[in-house]
Amino acid sequence: MNPFMGFHVTVRGASHIRHNADCQDYSKSACFGNAAAAAVADGHGDVRYFRSGTGARFAVEAALKSVREFVKRENSETLKNSDEKFDQLKKNIILNWNRKIARHYSSHPFSSEELKPLSERRRSFLKSGKFIESAYGTTLIVSAMGPDYWFGMQLGDGDCFAFNRDGTVSSVPREDSLVGNVTTSLCESDAFYHFHHIYCAGSPAAVIMSTDGVKNSFSSFSCYRDFMEKIISEFSSSPCQTTKKNLMEFLSEMTEKGSGDDLSVAGVLS
């Protein structure tokens, strides 16, 4: 029996509801073998990234597929001091994401309505089939936990924390250049170089992640982190479906009173 529990919740932002805009977040979790993983993605809300909601879904699916294959091959011994293996995992995620986009675009070419709001230069590029992945631009966070290790990977904004059994907290290193609404993206040609990761021996009590709309709904970082820790406590002590329902209701209220953005939270508990 798998020793882990995964969870994921995404709610459509209040501002998106008011403007009849699609949700651009996506989240998912999965247990497989003796490991589990979770991922969240936040599609860019700009008119240039008009398929970013689809891009976010593809990012999460590509990440979980790649991680599932990765943990089948590796263990705590082979992963120790092995940045090369994680670099290959990053490349596989990007490759799987681009393959999903290529398949989607081949059966769903850009419509004139989608291209109409763009600049003439950008429209020309996309019409000629160049840089089609830019329409699907998104961030991504993914984490996995095994019997005696965990790792997290992040591209763009959002946060990923591990709450360790000794009371300490670890997190995925963040890109130094992310200020305000600036973020890196899977659609960039140098995405690989902006992918950061952390690997730790030992299994923490829980790993939890969120898209940036969650943190932006709080007045301080400490309040935000306390909230994330409380989510872990609730999932640890109450039935999963009940806690998931309560979290979805709370996030729906939070986006209305807070950032107005789409909100996603996902994680794994041991």
HELIX and SHEET records of a PDB file:
HELIX    1   1 ALA A   14  ARG A   18  1                                   5    
HELIX    2   2 VAL A   47  TYR A   49  5                                   3    
HELIX    3   3 SER A   52  ARG A   73  1                                  22    
HELIX    4   4 SER A   76  LEU A   79  1                                   4    
HELIX    5   5 ASP A   83  SER A  107  1                                  25    
HELIX    6   6 SER A  112  LEU A  115  1                                   4    
HELIX    7   7 GLU A  120  LYS A  127  1                                   8    
HELIX    8   8 ILE A  132  TYR A  136  5                                   5    
HELIX    9   9 ALA A  191  HIS A  194  5                                   4    
HELIX   10  10 ASP A  212  LYS A  215  1                                   4    
HELIX   11  11 PHE A  221  SER A  237  1                                  17    
HELIX   12  12 CYS A  240  LYS A  257  1                                  18    
SHEET    1   A 5 MET A   5  VAL A  11  0                                        
SHEET    2   A 5 LEU A 263  LEU A 269 -1                                        
SHEET    3   A 5 ALA A 206  SER A 210 -1                                        
SHEET    4   A 5 ASP A 159  PHE A 163 -1                                        
SHEET    5   A 5 VAL A 169  SER A 171 -1                                        
SHEET    1   B 5 ASP A  25  PHE A  32  0                                        
SHEET    2   B 5 ALA A  35  ASP A  42 -1                                        
SHEET    3   B 5 LEU A 140  GLY A 146 -1                                        
SHEET    4   B 5 TYR A 149  LEU A 155 -1                                        
SHEET    5   B 5 HIS A 196  ALA A 201 -1                                        
END                                                                             
